[in-house]
């Protein structure tokens, strides 16, 4: 993860709006995220992606 982008399969946060998604691919200039549980993927610029943190109870 030297580029700062979480690996495919990891969960990440779209820092533009706080949505969480699973990294599906890096496609051209975008990272593709899919909502947990499935749904439509969306494109995020790499600078707006960070690894999701597990919640602690």
N, C-alpha and C positions, 0 to 999 in steps of 0.2 A: 504494500500500500504506500509506496514511496511517493506517489503522485498526490496523496491525500484523499483519493477517492476510495471508499470502502469496496472490497471485492464483490464480485457477482455472488448473489445469495445472501449477502449481509443486509441488515436494515440500516437505513440512512434517513436523515432529516433534510427536507427542502427548506433551507433557511429563509427563503423569501416569504413563506407563509406558515411554516411550522409543521407541514404535513409529513408523516412518516411513510416510507415505502421500502420495498425490497429492491435492491439493485438487480436489474435484469440484464443490462448490457451497457456498454459505452459505445454509442453509435455516432460517429462523426464528432461534432462539437458538443454533444449532449450526453448526459447520464440518464438512462431510462429507469424510472422507479414505478413499481406497481404497489397499490394499496395492500396492506396485510389482509389476507383472506381472499384476494383476487380483485379483479376489476380492471379498469382501463389504465394503461400505463401513461405516464406523462414525462415530458422531457425537462431536464434541469441542467442549467449551465454548471460545469464542474466546480466553479468558485462558490456556488450556492448549495453544495452538498457537504454534509458532515456525517460522521458515524453516529448512529443512534446509541443512546446510553440506556442500559437496563434500569427499570424503576426498582427502587429498594423500598421494602415495606417496614 
